[in-house]
């Protein structure tokens, strides 16, 4: 799964800080899944790009989730 964070005004620092905050919140989060147990949730990639036309920075966090059926 990929989660995308946008920051206006080419705010790369703001986008990266938001991505880091999301990563911290997801680390060891007690997420409930119907009929499954979350074994692992990890950020596997963090990629920053600037969109000059939109005057925005974009960070894509790629997440990997491993679950077990109950």
C-alpha positions in Angstrom: 0.0 0.0 0.0 1.2 3.5 -0.7 0.3 6.6 1.3 0.9 9.9 -0.4 1.5 13.2 1.5 1.3 16.5 -0.3 2.7 19.9 0.9 1.9 23.1 -0.9 4.6 25.7 -1.7 7.3 23.2 -2.4 7.4 22.4 1.4 9.6 19.3 1.2 10.5 19.6 4.9 6.8 19.8 5.9 6.0 16.7 3.7 8.9 14.7 5.2 8.0 15.7 8.8 4.4 14.6 8.2 5.6 11.3 6.7 7.8 10.7 9.7 5.0 11.4 12.1 2.8 8.9 10.2 5.5 6.3 10.3 5.9 6.8 14.1 2.1 6.5 14.7 1.9 3.3 12.7 4.8 1.7 14.5 3.4 -0.7 17.0 -0.1 0.6 16.4 -2.9 -1.6 17.8 -4.9 -1.9 14.6 -8.0 -4.2 14.5 -8.7 -6.3 11.5 -11.8 -8.4 11.2 -10.8 -12.1 11.1 -7.1 -11.3 11.0 -4.2 -10.4 13.2 -1.7 -7.9 12.2 1.8 -9.5 12.4 3.9 -6.7 10.8 3.3 -3.2 9.5 6.4 -1.5 8.2 7.4 1.4 5.9 9.5 -0.1 3.2 10.1 3.0 1.1 9.9 6.8 1.5 10.2 8.8 -1.7 10.2 12.6 -2.1 9.4 14.3 -5.4 8.7 18.0 -6.2 6.0 19.0 -8.6 7.1 22.4 -9.9 3.9 23.0 -11.8 1.7 22.4 -8.8 4.3 24.1 -6.5 4.1 21.2 -4.1 6.2 18.5 -2.6 5.0 14.9 -2.5 6.2 12.1 -0.2 5.1 8.5 -1.0 5.3 6.1 1.9 5.2 2.5 0.8 3.9 0.2 3.5 4.1 -3.6 3.9 1.5 -5.4 6.0 1.6 -9.0 7.0 -1.5 -10.6 8.6 -2.6 -14.0 9.9 -6.1 -15.4 9.5 -7.7 -16.1 12.9 
